């Protein structure tokens, strides 16, 4: 427990990383000791340890490295400390004055060149920042220079600081041997390589001065948008964009691609592209509100919002379009019936349950503004009748996160998560653990419970797993990585900057969707087969997907969240955690999705009885309730959710077009008549809008 807490405080993952941290500290502590003794051999060993371990920790424990930086112990300072200690060692060993002066001059020049290089790199990076970033629009007409070579541009500080190694090695060799030409060779190499690096980067700076101006970029992007003619937009913004939030966009992409109207995706944070899924839909990221107003979106009639964010107001001000809150899942949380939703023209929910949820928010939302469209994303979920059980019951434990505040905290992880998993491991079941992506972001208690659950499952896997199963997973790993790399390529992910993204932007081949689906299916098939039917799983990444975890599960245990509402589509048994041990009637009255669930108490005493409904399908007390609840929560099966969603988009777009057409005569009159009154005699009044013939 002490080691685990120490690892958490230092932001390292395990005992090995903790030992490396201690070794780094010991190495730096030894430097002044060996410098003052003096001991050249001891100093050389300690210096080598700090070089190597520092580099390893940057790869294995980046969280610890960031923690050092917050304490002002950044990489540059660590290199400076090592250099100062080396100069102290040289002084203590009575090195000649000319060697000491040369060493001081070389190291000073090296650090000055590092500063110059950093300034040039910063200038290049700023020049390559464009007002917007796009995907799936052909911007080859813009003459965007290539990014500087990776050897000069990426992780430049790490490489440049390590150019002091020849000087350090040369001086240490000279001190040990008592001859000084090795120091001269090392000094020359460090200085020469540093000067060459700075010269090369300054040459790259001359190239980036040819970057297109912002006006040119907007003109070309607007020309491409006008040619494409978007009619419906999905708009997304969040204060801290990462893969933890981008699922809110990715879940809607396949639905957008199947609409009758032409879609476009508008994002507001540059980091969005790193986590955006594959799509052929044009994507435009515009960080600044003023720049958003420059986009040619006059043909957009419907704007869809998967999340409530402050920056939504920048799009809501477009009066000509209809604005719709579509959310990112229906649940019984307060966020799924927020009064803020009044700012939208319509709110689209999955089924009748969503409508009733909003109606319970008194005086908030008009019933006419709520439209039931189903959940088009749920098509990949297999029904209970089509599920083939494995040798052990598979329990999917998918707790929600701790919420933005204690008032909205529905997670079971903190009060009962560890107890639940401990009890599950005594019931001889297979556990698939998929926590919410934001778990532990706000609450240290949730983060600690999450780590404890993972450790329990890891230890039990070691106990039950045969060597052959581990070998199968190892054998499948190369192909899984290969598939992931190809999926990233199809999604347009790369490590370039904004300018490189625009330079590489092209209109994609829509046939790539077939390859994407085939690779997704192959990845999941290979993943589950290679892990065997009894191994526990901790799912933290985008793959395997949540719905593929649904398809593996015999039963879901979860909290009040949209995960439960989506799982209802499978008609499989599911369990809601009742962490506060409310009376069953009170809990079911408070939460709609509890209507088809079995309820689990905080001490998990009901768990054996609940698992009986999995082991003995005939004993399934909630089967009838789940069938009724499915239509209430998700809507009818016919017409399909996609058909209903598409029809809702078309109907609202038609309404927006009619209202826009009705407004045009008045707008034209406002623009024309003042000019008619003030036009000089003999001049025909001009019509700047072109609407009056």
N, C-alpha and C positions, 0 to 999 in steps of 0.2 A: 504493500500500500504506500509506504514512504517513497519507494523508487518511482511508483506510478505518479505520485503527486509532484515529485521532483522533475520528472520528465514533462509533466504538464506545465510546470512553471517555466522551464527552460525551452519549451516548444520543440521537444524532440520526441521521436516516436517509440524508442525502446532502449533497452540496456546498452546495446552496441553504440547507439548515437550518444547516449549519456557518457559512456567511457571515452568517446572521441572528444566530447566537450571538456571533460576533465583533463584529457591529454593535451588539448590546446592550451588550457589554462596553465598546466604545469610547464609546458614549453615556454610560454611567455614569462612565467615567473622565474624560470631558470636562466633566462637571458641576462638580466642584470647581475645575477650571482656569478655566472661564468665570466662575465665581462670584468667584474671587480677582483676575481681571484688572482690573476686571470687564468683561464683555461681555454685555449683555442679549440681543442678537440671537443670539449664539452659544449662550447658555444656553437660549433658547427653542427653537432647532433641536435641540440635544442632548436637551432634555426631551421634545420631541415624538417624537424617535426612540425614546427609552426607553419611552414610553407605547405606541407603535404596535407596536414589535418585541416587547415583552413580551407583548402580547396575541396576536400572531401565533404566537409560540412556544408559548403555552398550547394552541393548536389543532394546530400542526404537529409539535411536539416535546415532548409531555407528559413523556417520560422525562427530558429535560434539566431541565425545571422541577422535577421531583421530586428530581433530583440536587442542584439549588440548595438545595432545602428541607433536605436532609440536611446541607448545609454551613451551615445556619442563615441562608441568604440567601433567606428566603421572601418571598412577595409583600408582606406588611405591612412588612417591613424595607426592601424596595426603595422602597416609597412613602414611608416615613419618611426615607430617605436623600435622596430627591428634594426633600422638603419642607425639610429642614435646609439643603440647598444653596441653595434658593430664599431662605430667610431670610438666609443668609450673603451672597447676591448683593444683597438689599435693603439690608443693613447697609453693604456696600462702596460702594453707589451713593448713600449719604447720604440714604436715605429718612427722612422725618420720624419722630420717636419715636412719635407717635400711630399711624402706619401700621404700624410694627414691632410695637407692642404689640397692635394689633387683629389683625394677621396671626398673631402667636403665640397669641392667645386663640382665634381661629377654628380654627386647625389643631389646637390642644389639644382644643377642644370636639368637633371632628370625630372625632378619634381616640377620645375618650371615648365618643362615641355609637356608634362602630364596636364598641367593647368591649361596650357595653350591648346592642346589636343581636345580637352574637354570643352573649351569654349567654342572651337571650330565644330565639334560634333553637335553641340547644342544649337549652333546657328544653322547647321544643315537640317537638323530635325525640325526646327521651327519653320524653315523655308518649305519643308515637305508636308507641313500640316495644311490641309485644304479645308474649305468651309463645309464640305460635305463628303461623304463616302457613298459609293454605289456598288451594287451587284446586279448582274443580269441586264445591264444596259451597255451598248457598244460605244465606248468613249475613245476609240482608237484615233479619232480626229484630233484629240488633245495631245500635244507633244510633251509628255511627261517623262523626264529623265529617269533612268533606272536608279534604284537605290545603290549607294556605295557598296562595294563587296563586303560580304559578311565578316571577313577577316579584319576589316577596318571599322565596321559599324556596330556589330553585335558584341556585347560584353567587352567593349573596348577598354574599360578601366581595368578589368581583370588582366587583360593581355598587356596593357601598357605598364602597369605597375610591376609585372613580373619581368620586365626588361631590366630590372635591377639585379637579377640573379647573376649574370656574368660578372658584374662589379663586386657583388658580395662574395661569390666563389673565388674570384681572382685575388681579392684582398685576404680572405681567410687562408688560401694556399700560400700567399706570400708571407703571412705572419707565421704559418707553421714551418715553412722551409727556410725562412730567413733571407730569401732572394726576392727582388721586387718587380721583376718583369712580368710575372703572372698578374700582378695588380694592374700594371699598365695595359695588358691585353684585355682584362676584364673591363677596365674603365673605357677603353676605346670601343669595345663591343656595345656596352650599355649606351654610350653617347651616340654612336653611329646609328644603332637601331632606332633609338628614340627620335633622332633627327629625321631619319628616313620615314618613320611612321607619320610624323607631323607633316612632312612634305607631301606624302601621298594623300593625306586627308585634305590638305588645302587645295590640291588639284581637284578633288571631288567637290569641294565647295564651289569652285568656279563653274562646274557643270550644273549644280542645282540652282544657280542664279537664273537659269532659263525656264524655271517653272512657270506654267500658265497662271495668269492673274485670276483672282476670284470671279470677276465678271465673265471671263472666258469660260470658266468651269460651269457657272450657272447657265450661260447661254447654250452650251452644248448639252447639258443635262436636260434643260427645258425643251430643247429641240427633240431629244430622244423621247421624253415623256409625251410631248405633243403628238409625235408619230405613233406611239403606242396607244395613247388615249385611255388612261385608267379611269374606271367608273366607280370602283369601290376600294377603300383604303382600310388597312388595318394599322392602327396607330398604337405605339407602345413606348413608354418611358418608365424608368425606375431610377431612384437615387443611387443605387449601388448595383449596377448591372453585372451579372456573372451567370454562370450556368445555373445557379440557384434560382434565378428569376426568369431566364429566357425560355423555360419550359412553357411559360404562359403564352408565348408567341408560337413556339414550335408545335404545340398541340393543335393549332388552327391552320397550319400551312396546307395540309392535305385537303382540308375542307375548302379553303380559298381556291386551290387549284382546280376544283371541280365546279366552280360557280359559272353561271351563264355570262355574267359581267366580268370585265377585265379588272383584275385586282392589282394593287400595289401595296407594299409594306413600307411604312414610314417609322423609323426609329430615331431616338434622340441621343443615345449614348454610343460613343465610338466602340467601346468594348463589346457591343452587341454582336458584331460580326463574328467574333471568336466562338460564339456559342449558338449561332443561328444554324438551323438544320438545312438540309438540301432543299432547294426550290428553284423553279424556273421563273418565279414571279419577280419582277423588278423590285429591288430594295433600295431605299434611299435613307441614309442616316444624316440628319441635320442637327448638330448640337445646339446652335444658337436660335433663339426665337425669331430674331430679325431675318435670319437666313431662311427660316422655314417659310416666311411670307413671300420669299422670292421664287419658290417652287411653282411650276405650272401644274396646278391641280384643279383647274377650273372645271374640268369634266367630271370630277369626283362627286357623286351624288349621295353616297352612303359612307360613313366613317365608323369603323368598328373598334371598340376599346376593350381589350381583355383585362385591363387593370385600372384601378383608380390611382392617379398620380397627379401631383401638382402641375406638371407640365402639360397635362391634358387641356388646360385652358388655352394654350397656344393654338390648338387645333379646333377647339370648340367655338372659337370666335368666327369661324367660317360659317356664315349664316346661310349660304346657298346649299349646304349639304345637310343631310339628316345624320344625327349622331346617336349611336347605339352602344349601350354597355352589354357586352356578351360574357364578360367574366372569364375565369379559367377553371370553372367547376362549380357545381351546385353543392352547398352544404348547409348545415344548420348553424354555422357560425354567424356572428353579427355582420361580418364582411359581405355575406351573401344577401343581405337586405339592408344596405347602407342608405341613409337618408341623402348622402351625397349624390346618389344616382338620380336625383330629381333634375340634375343639370342636363341629362340626356333626353333626346326626343322619345326614345323607346328603350326598354330593357328586355332583353331576350333571355328566357329561362328554359330549362329542359322540359319541365312538365308542370302539372297543376300544383305540385308542392311548392315550386318556386313562386308561382303567382300568390298562393296563400301566405307564403312567408313574407312577401312584401306587403300584403294587405294587413298583416299584424302590426306593421310599423304605422301607427295611427297618423293620419293626415300627411302621409309622406308621398306616396306614389299613386297616380291615377290608374285604375284598372285597365283603362283603354291603352295605356302606354306599355303594358306588359304583353309580350308575345311568346307563346310556347313553341319552341323550335326543336326540341330534343337535344341529343348530344351526338353529333355526327362522328366524333372521334372514337366512339365505342365499338365500331364495327369489328375490330380485330379480337374482341373478347369472345372466347368460346363459351357456349352454354353448358350448364351443369350436365345435361343429358349427353353431351359430346365429350365429356372429360373421362380420361382413363386413369384411374388411381394407380399409384406406384406401390412398392412393397411396404412403405411406411406412409402414414398420413402426413401430408405437407401442410404446415401451418405458416401462412404469411402474416408476419407481425409488421404492420406499417403504421407506427405512431405518428401523429402530427407533431408540429414543433411547438415551442412554448409561447408563440404569439408576440405581438409588439408590446403587450402589457400583461400584468397578472390578471386583469379582468377578462382578458381574451385567451387565457392559458387553458387549453384543452388536452395537453399532452399527458399520456399515461406514463411516460418514461420516468419522470421524477418520482411520483408517488408509488408506482408499482411495476415499472418495467423490468427491473432486475429480478424481482420476485416472480413475475410471470415467466420469464425465460428459464429461471431455475426450476420452476414447476414443470414447464414444458419438457425440459431435458430428462425429467424422471418419468415422463409418459411415453418414451420411445417413439418420438415423432421427428420428422425432418423440419427444421425451421428455416424459413427465408425471411431475413430481417432487412427491411427497407425503410430507414427513417426518412423523415422529411428533409429535403436539401438544406433547410435553414436550422436544423437541429443544433442547439448549442451556441447559436450566434448571439443570443441575448442572455441566456441563463447558464452560469457555470455548473449548476446542479444537473441540468439536462445534458451538458457535455460530458460530465463525469458518469452519469448513468449510461449514456451511449457507449462510452469506452468500456464500461463494465460488461455490458451486454455483448459487445464484440469479443471481449476476452473470454467470456463463458462459452461462446460458440466456437471460438478458435480452439480452446482446450478440449472441448468435447469432440471436435473433428479429429484431433490427434488421437483421442482414445478409440474412436470407432472406425477410422479410415484405414483401409488396407493400402499396402504399398502400391498395388496395381492401380488403384484409383488415383493416387498422386502422380504416378507415371503417365496415366492417360491425360491428366490435366496439363502436365509438362509437355507432352507430345503435341497437344492441340494448340499450345500457346503461340507458336510461330504463325500458324494460319490465322488465328484470331487477330493477331497484330497486323497481319497483311490485309485482312478484310477491313479493320478499323482505319488503316492508312488510306485505303481506296475510298471508304465512306467519307473520310475527311476531304479527300480530293474532290469527290463528287459534290460535296457541300460547299466547296469553294474556300475551305479554310487554308490559310497560309500564314507565315510569320512575317509578312511584309507590313509596311506602314500604310497610312492613308493613300499616299501617292501611288504606291505599288498596287494597292487594291484597285484604284481607278485605272491605272495603266493596264492591268490584266482584265478589267471588266469587259465582258462580251455577252452577247445574247446566247443563252445556253441551248443545248439540244434537249428538247423535252423528252426524248426517248431515254434519257438518263434515269428517269423515274423507274423504269422496269429493272434496270441493273441495280438501282438502290434497293428496291424491294427484295430482289433475289439475294443480294448480299446480306441484307438484314435477316432474312429467313435463314440463310446458311450460318450466319454468326450465332444466332440463338440456338439452332439445332446442334451445332458443334459444341457450344458452351455447355448446354445442359447434359448432352451425352457424355462429354469428357469428365464432368464432375460426378457422375454416377447418381443413383436414386436415393442415397441416404445421407449425403454430405449436406451440412448446414451451409447457408449462403448469407453473406453480408453484401448488400447491393447499395453502392454509393455513387456509381457513375451513371451516365446516360444509358448504357447498355449493361445488363438486360433492361428493357423498358418496363415500366410499371405494369402495362397490360400483359406482357409476357410473363411477369411474375403472377398475375391473376390466373393465367392459363395453367401455371404449374401448381397452383394452390388447390387444396381440398377445402380449406376454410380460411377466412380472413379474420384476424383480430386487429381492431383499429380503434381510433378515437372519433369524436365528432369532427368530420372533415369531408371534403369532396371525394376522397378516396373511397369512402363507404358508398356514397351515392353512385359512383361509377361501377363499383363491384356488384351492386344490385343487378346490373345488366346480365350478369352470369347466372343468376338464380341459385348460386351456391350458398351454403350456410355461411353466415358471418356473425361476428361477435363485436359488441361495443363495450368498451371499458367504462365501468361506473366507479371511477376512482374515489368519489366522495360518498359512495354507498347510499345514494338516494333511494327511496322506495321505488320499486319497479314502475308503478303506475305514474309516479311523478316524473321519473326519467323519460318514460315513453311519451308523456304529454308534452315535455319540453322539447324533444328532438324527434323530428319526423322520421328520420332513417332508423330510429329504434323500433319502429313498427314491425320490421321483419327480422329483428336481431335477437339473439340470445345475449343476456347481459352478464358481464363478468365483474364480480366484486373485487375490492381492493386486495384482499388476502388470497384471491384466486381459488377459493374453496369450491367454486362451481366448475372448475376446469375439467375434472374427470367426466362429469355429466355432459358438458358441452362437447367434448371429444367423442362421446358415444354417438352423437348424431353424424359423425364422420365415419366412424368404424362400422356403424350399423345404420345404413341409409334409411332403413324402414322406420328407425326411431329419429325422426326429424320434425320436431314439434312446430317449427316455424315455416315449413315449406309453403303452405297455402298463403300465409301472410306475405311471403316474399313475392309471390306472383302478383298479388294485388298491389303491393307497394311499388313494384317495378313500373307499372303504367302510371301510377300516381306521381312518382318522382321523375321518370324519364320520358313519359308520354307514350303513345301507342306505337306499335311496331310498323303499322301501315297508315299513311305513307311513311317512308323511311325518314330518319332524322335529316339526312342530307337533302332529300326532296323538300322537306318543310323549311329547312334553313335557306335553301336556294330560293324558294318561293317568297320567303319573308324579305330577302335582299331585293328581289325583283320588284315586289310590291312597294317597298319603301323607296326604291330608286325611281319608280314611276311617279310616286307621289311628289318626290322632290323635284322631278322634271316639270310636272304640271305647275307646282307652286313657283318654280323659277321662271317659267314662261309667262305666268300671270303677272309677275313682278316687272318684267322687261318693259312693257309699254309705259309704265309710270316712270321707270328709270330713264327711258329715252326722252320722255317729255321734260323731265327735270333738266336734262342736259341740253336739249335743243332750244326750248322756248326762250331762255335767257339770251342766247346768242341771236335769236331772231329779233329780240327787242333792241339789242345794242349794235346790230350790224350796220355799217355805213350804207348810205343810200347807193343803190346800184350794185351792191355786192350781194350775192346769194348767200343765205345763211349756211354755215357748214355744219355737218352732222359728224361729230367725232366718233360716235359709236358705230356708225354704219348700219344702225337698226331701222332708220327711217329712210325709205326709198325716195 
